[in-house]
Amino acid sequence: MPEHITSRQNPRVKEAVKLKQRRQRERQGRFFIDGVREIDRALNAGLGIVEAFVCESLCSAEEAQAVAKRLEKQAKEFLTVTPDVFEKLCFGERTDGVLAVAATPHHTLDDIELPERPLVAVLEGLEKPGNIGAALRSADGAGLDAVIVANPGTDLFNPNTVRASLGTVFGGNIAAATSEETIEWLRGIELPTYAARPEANHRYDGVIYNQGAALVLGSEAHGLSDVWYGAGVTAIGLPMHGIADSLNVSATAAVLFYEARRQWDAE
Amino acid sequence: MPEHITSRQNPRVKEAVKLKQRRQRERQGRFFIDGVREIDRALNAGLGIVEAFVCESLCSAEEAQAVAKRLEKQAKEFLTVTPDVFEKLCFGERTDGVLAVAATPHHTLDDIELPERPLVAVLEGLEKPGNIGAALRSADGAGLDAVIVANPGTDLFNPNTVRASLGTVFGGNIAAATSEETIEWLRGIELPTYAARPEANHRYDGVIYNQGAALVLGSEAHGLSDVWYGAGVTAIGLPMHGIADSLNVSATAAVLFYEARRQWDAE
């Protein structure tokens, strides 16, 4: 029988709740996953699940029960909790009845494996977890071969990033690095590099991506850092026909990723 | 000299604060605009500004002062407020020092004017203000000729929609209608209609948009309503190469709008 937690003051519950804070995620080396689909994808990706919290009375949907069963087998610690405790754990937001705490994966550039003519995204300095998550989801959809998250303003395993990514943040070939490391690595593999910039001279659909490409996106507030203004980086931009001078960064990402994929598939 | 408000209990302040609620926006027929860029675009679009609240000590940036001057000329009532009152008005979120209350525009299908071979977007049943706003911003960027917001789950002038749209919601040729009215109108003008659906047989980049097109997007949670499954509507979809079965709706919107524009420009 799994341990059953009935008190909001239980030390495991208190430790898990702290994972809402970035500092605690970094200190504990763990993060929180809520949502049936997200947990399912974390399990599929082979993430180490340290703890699972299941509230049986909330966990009535078929998918939630299936995920709870997988967690019971694969989580290091499997715990059941009362609805009251569950509510504290999930910050009152989700009612799927399943929560997981996973060991934070640390992927570096050395972990990335690429095919021929790869398509790679670089997200530099993005501040909003929702934008990073949405860009990861679009990169997954477009079938990019890797995503490098450079100097992010938030950690990759912020709950809102995980949610906006729909769990695609667990999909593999996602690495964290500094911008300097990233550009050196791109030069090392001689990948044509295109940086999205509002003031670019080249239209995004006027360059050729089907020999492989790195697509670099920066923060809306601060733009790209200086390393992307050097030799070997081509500035590209979306035509802006209206009154705004840019799109939301995750919208720009989707357009670029899908244009690269469209050209690649047409080859 | 403009009236200077020093009390958080001032009745004008209390009425304006209520505009955070949708019901109050509908009852008062007014909505709230914060942010220098958004107010600037509202003025450019000729929106009727009913009230302006300016906090001089917070309004130090050049752009903010310029907008404050425009408001002083164009707002029906121009009021100055203390930082304390301003904080109450802006919900502690923005510090640009300028706020405007505008009369809610009501544009219907009859107000839309279209060129030859128009590109039109239909956003049906979107729930999240941020997604509607981002889609409007992308439609503006791609230079679509009109956007019809059908059966939205939120009002078009929710503060988060205005903000995510960067003020492009004021740009004109944006109309609200029911889904039934919209499809009738599209049939009336004989515009080829493409509905984005996950299970579509046609790739979005395998159809021809350059004779004009309506691009229809629905809610992620509920999909499109039945009217878009009838005759004359072609289902299109983005190829999904990864583990997720769809993109965020505003990412899908950006990809479709820019593919339509790309084809149109290449004509």
Interface residues (C-beta under 8 A of the other chain):
Chain A: R41 N44 G130 A134 R137 S138 A139 D140 G141 A142 G143 A164 L166 G167 T168 G171 D205 L238 P239 M240 H241 G242 I243 A244 S246 L247 N248 S250 A251 T252 A253 A254 V255 Y258 E259 R261 R262 D265
Chain B: R41 N44 G130 A134 R137 S138 A139 D140 G141 A142 G143 A164 L166 G167 T168 G171 D205 L238 P239 M240 H241 G242 I243 A244 S246 L247 N248 S250 A251 T252 A253 A254 V255 Y258 E259 R261 R262 D265
